[in-house]
Amino acid sequence: MSTAQDPATRTRARLAGLISDAMDGQIAATEILDARGTLTELGVSSLALLRLADTLEEEYGIELDLADPDFYQESVDSLAARLSGRPDE
């Protein structure tokens, strides 16, 4: 029995950790993984979103537009799908 996670699960788990780090640990990664709302509904502040965007751009080589209102409506799942190259679910 394999204990390896599939890439989508790893991406989602990594993203939850990055969100928690961007929020200075105010919300644990496990809580973020359980949440179903948008990042702003989770309480991710604009400063934390800026930190998160910088980290994601550096780590994943993508460019996120902070002026795009859709970025603020991302959920953990939709953002993980973007990072892993899968279409939004």
Beta strands, then each sheet from edge to edge (+ up, - down):
end
